[in-house]
Amino acid sequence: MTRSPRPSALGTATARSIMELVERTRIEKGIGILVVSHDMSVVAGYCPGIVVLAGGRVVERGHTAEVLADPAAPETKALLV
């Protein structure tokens, strides 16, 4: 795993291209991928499950579609604004 010390803002098209490449690689290699993002449209499109963290603690988890359709935690709701 690599980690950048600074956050970066990718354009939507670039982010989707990267996620498509990651998804193809995941399928070809039969591996799991951990996606860390504030962009819920990316998460919704590529991640079957979601864990929402706030202050280093899990505030919500579940199937991505269900959590994003009816978020219980205020932190999750804030990500959707």
matplotlib code that plots the C-alpha trace (Angstrom):
import matplotlib.pyplot as plt

x = [0.0, 1.2, 0.1, 0.4, 1.0, -1.2, -4.7, -5.3, -8.3, -8.9, -11.4, -14.4, -13.3, -9.8, -11.1, -13.4, -10.7, -8.4, -11.2, -12.0, -8.3, -8.3, -11.5, -10.1, -7.0, -9.0, -11.0, -8.0, -5.9, -8.8, -7.8, -9.6, -9.2, -9.5, -10.8, -10.5, -12.5, -14.7, -16.3, -19.4, -20.2, -16.9, -17.7, -21.2, -20.0, -17.3, -17.6, -20.2, -19.6, -18.8, -17.4, -17.7, -15.2, -15.2, -12.4, -10.9, -14.0, -16.6, -19.8, -21.7, -21.1, -23.1, -24.0, -23.0, -26.4, -28.3, -26.1, -26.1, -29.8, -30.7, -27.7, -28.1, -25.0, -24.7, -21.2, -22.5, -25.2, -22.6, -20.6, -23.7, -24.2]
y = [0.0, 3.5, 6.6, 10.2, 12.7, 15.3, 14.7, 15.1, 16.1, 14.1, 15.0, 12.8, 11.3, 10.6, 9.0, 6.8, 5.7, 4.8, 2.9, 1.0, -0.1, -1.0, -3.1, -4.9, -5.7, -6.9, -9.3, -10.6, -11.2, -12.3, -9.8, -7.4, -3.7, -1.1, 2.2, 5.4, 8.3, 11.2, 10.8, 8.7, 8.5, 6.5, 4.4, 3.7, 2.6, 0.2, -0.9, -3.5, -2.6, 0.6, 1.5, 5.2, 6.5, 9.7, 10.6, 7.1, 5.3, 3.3, 5.3, 3.2, 0.1, -2.1, -2.7, 0.5, 0.9, 0.5, 2.9, 5.6, 5.3, 5.6, 6.8, 6.7, 8.5, 12.3, 11.9, 9.7, 12.2, 14.9, 13.0, 13.0, 16.7]
z = [0.0, -0.8, 1.0, -0.1, 2.7, 0.8, -0.4, -4.1, -6.1, -9.2, -11.8, -12.1, -15.4, -14.1, -10.9, -12.8, -15.2, -12.3, -10.5, -13.8, -14.0, -10.3, -10.7, -13.8, -11.8, -8.8, -11.0, -12.9, -9.8, -7.5, -4.8, -2.5, -2.7, 0.0, -1.3, 0.8, -0.5, 0.3, -3.1, -2.6, -6.3, -6.7, -3.7, -4.8, -8.3, -7.3, -3.6, -2.5, 1.2, 3.0, 6.4, 7.4, 9.9, 12.0, 14.3, 13.8, 14.9, 12.8, 12.8, 10.1, 8.0, 5.7, 2.0, 0.1, -1.6, 1.6, 3.7, 1.0, 0.4, 4.1, 6.1, 9.9, 11.1, 10.7, 9.4, 6.6, 5.8, 5.6, 3.0, 0.8, 0.8]

ax = plt.figure().add_subplot(projection="3d")
ax.plot(x, y, z, "-o")
ax.set_aspect("equal")
plt.show()
